[in-house]
Amino acid sequence: MWLLIAFIAVPVIEIALFIQVGGFIGLWPTLLIVILTALAGTYLVRSQGRLALGQLQSSFSDLRDPTEPLVHGAMILFSGALLLTPGFFTDAVGFALLVPAIRHSVFKAIRARVNVQSFSTSGASPHRGPTQPRRNDDIIDGEFIELPDDDAPKGNSKWTKN
């Protein structure tokens, strides 16, 4: 239901803002603002995206919970989509999501609504308990008997000698 309201409300808000701003400053300055915000947004998204990627890599290397850098990266990606969409309302929301303090506040609000059951950085597999030692899963233990050439089955099987 909320998605339907957003798909109806956002274009209506954008059209109203285009009419108001275009009537106040004119057509060409309005179009210039839309193009400049798209270019500035692209630059800011790239720089913020690099920072978020560095934080994500750091959380992986330090074995920390990568949730926050992942959410920041997702918000930066979403802000890039909003900034490339022509309009003043979407640009305002897109630029707001590029501010780290706002992203952190949004993350805290989302985190308060989501209940995480567990998080573990151990290497335990779901099939093996945490107390069982890790084994090399590439080793298969077995026995074989080598058949003489005259008893070997004929064919193109890679399991038989040709």
C-alpha positions as CSV (number, residue, x, y, z in Angstrom):
1,M,0.0,0.0,0.0
2,W,2.8,2.4,0.9
3,L,4.6,1.6,-2.4
4,L,1.4,2.5,-4.3
5,I,1.1,5.8,-2.5
6,A,4.8,6.6,-3.2
7,F,4.4,5.8,-6.9
8,I,1.5,8.2,-7.1
9,A,2.7,11.0,-4.7
10,V,6.3,11.4,-6.0
11,P,5.4,12.2,-9.6
12,V,2.7,14.6,-8.4
13,I,5.1,16.4,-6.1
14,E,7.8,16.5,-8.9
15,I,5.3,18.0,-11.4
16,A,4.1,20.6,-8.9
17,L,7.7,21.6,-8.1
18,F,8.6,21.8,-11.8
19,I,5.7,24.1,-12.4
20,Q,6.5,26.3,-9.4
21,V,10.3,26.6,-10.0
22,G,9.8,26.9,-13.8
23,G,7.3,29.7,-13.3
24,F,9.6,31.5,-10.9
25,I,13.0,31.3,-12.7
26,G,12.0,30.2,-16.2
27,L,12.4,27.0,-18.4
28,W,16.2,27.1,-19.2
29,P,17.4,27.8,-15.7
30,T,15.2,25.0,-14.4
31,L,16.6,22.5,-16.9
32,L,20.1,23.7,-16.1
33,I,19.5,23.1,-12.4
34,V,18.2,19.6,-13.1
35,I,21.3,18.7,-15.3
36,L,23.8,20.2,-12.8
37,T,22.3,18.3,-9.9
38,A,22.6,15.1,-11.8
39,L,26.2,15.8,-12.6
40,A,27.1,16.9,-9.0
41,G,25.1,13.9,-7.7
42,T,27.1,11.5,-9.8
43,Y,30.4,12.9,-8.5
44,L,29.3,12.7,-4.9
45,V,27.9,9.2,-5.2
46,R,31.2,8.0,-6.6
47,S,33.2,9.5,-3.8
48,Q,30.8,8.4,-1.1
49,G,30.6,5.0,-2.7
50,R,34.4,4.6,-2.5
51,L,34.3,5.5,1.2
52,A,31.5,3.0,1.9
53,L,33.4,0.3,0.0
54,G,36.5,1.0,2.1
55,Q,34.5,0.7,5.3
56,L,33.0,-2.6,4.1
57,Q,36.4,-4.1,3.3
58,S,37.7,-2.9,6.7
59,S,34.8,-4.6,8.5
60,F,35.4,-7.8,6.6
61,S,39.2,-7.7,7.4
62,D,38.6,-6.9,11.0
63,L,35.8,-9.6,11.3
64,R,33.3,-7.0,12.4
65,D,29.6,-6.9,11.6
66,P,29.3,-5.6,8.0
67,T,25.6,-4.6,8.4
68,E,26.2,-0.9,8.8
69,P,28.6,-0.5,5.8
70,L,26.3,-2.6,3.6
71,V,23.3,-0.5,4.5
72,H,25.3,2.7,3.9
73,G,26.3,1.4,0.5
74,A,22.7,0.5,-0.3
75,M,21.6,4.0,0.7
76,I,24.3,5.6,-1.5
77,L,23.2,3.4,-4.4
78,F,19.6,4.5,-3.8
79,S,20.6,8.1,-3.6
80,G,22.4,7.8,-6.9
81,A,19.2,6.5,-8.5
82,L,17.3,9.4,-7.0
83,L,19.8,12.0,-8.2
84,L,19.8,10.7,-11.8
85,T,16.0,10.9,-11.8
86,P,15.0,14.4,-13.0
87,G,13.2,16.3,-10.3
88,F,13.7,18.6,-7.3
89,F,12.1,16.3,-4.6
90,T,14.1,13.2,-5.6
91,D,17.2,15.4,-5.8
92,A,16.6,16.7,-2.3
93,V,16.1,13.2,-0.9
94,G,19.1,11.9,-2.9
95,F,21.4,14.6,-1.6
96,A,20.1,14.1,2.0
97,L,21.1,10.4,1.8
98,L,24.6,11.4,0.8
99,V,25.1,13.0,4.2
100,P,26.7,10.4,6.5
101,A,24.9,11.7,9.6
102,I,21.5,11.3,7.9
103,R,22.4,7.9,6.7
104,H,23.4,6.9,10.2
105,S,20.1,8.2,11.6
106,V,18.2,6.2,8.9
107,F,20.3,3.1,9.7
108,K,19.4,3.5,13.4
109,A,15.7,3.8,12.6
110,I,15.8,0.8,10.4
111,R,17.8,-1.2,12.9
112,A,15.3,-0.4,15.7
113,R,12.5,-2.0,13.6
114,V,14.5,-5.1,12.5
115,N,15.2,-7.9,15.0
116,V,18.4,-9.8,14.2
117,Q,18.3,-13.3,15.8
118,S,22.1,-14.1,15.7
119,F,25.3,-13.1,14.1
120,S,28.5,-15.1,14.1
121,T,31.9,-14.6,12.6
122,S,33.1,-18.1,13.3
123,G,33.9,-20.5,10.5
124,A,31.5,-23.1,11.7
125,S,29.4,-24.8,9.0
126,P,25.7,-25.4,9.5
127,H,26.3,-29.1,9.1
128,R,29.0,-29.3,11.7
129,G,28.8,-28.3,15.3
130,P,31.1,-25.5,16.7
131,T,33.0,-28.1,18.8
132,Q,33.8,-30.4,15.9
133,P,37.2,-29.9,14.3
134,R,37.3,-28.6,10.8
135,R,38.3,-31.2,8.2
136,N,39.4,-30.9,4.7
137,D,36.2,-31.5,2.7
138,D,38.1,-32.2,-0.5
139,I,39.4,-35.5,0.7
140,I,37.3,-38.6,0.0
141,D,38.4,-41.8,1.7
142,G,37.9,-45.0,-0.3
143,E,39.4,-48.3,-1.5
144,F,40.0,-49.5,-5.0
145,I,41.2,-52.5,-6.9
146,E,43.2,-52.2,-10.1
147,L,41.8,-54.6,-12.8
148,P,44.0,-56.2,-15.3
149,D,43.7,-54.8,-18.9
150,D,41.8,-57.9,-20.2
151,D,39.1,-57.7,-17.4
152,A,38.6,-53.9,-17.8
153,P,35.3,-52.8,-19.3
154,K,35.5,-51.3,-22.8
155,G,34.1,-47.8,-23.5
156,N,34.8,-44.1,-23.2
157,S,34.4,-43.9,-19.5
158,K,37.1,-41.8,-17.8
159,W,37.0,-44.4,-14.9
160,T,38.4,-47.1,-17.1
161,K,41.7,-47.6,-18.9
162,N,41.4,-47.3,-22.7
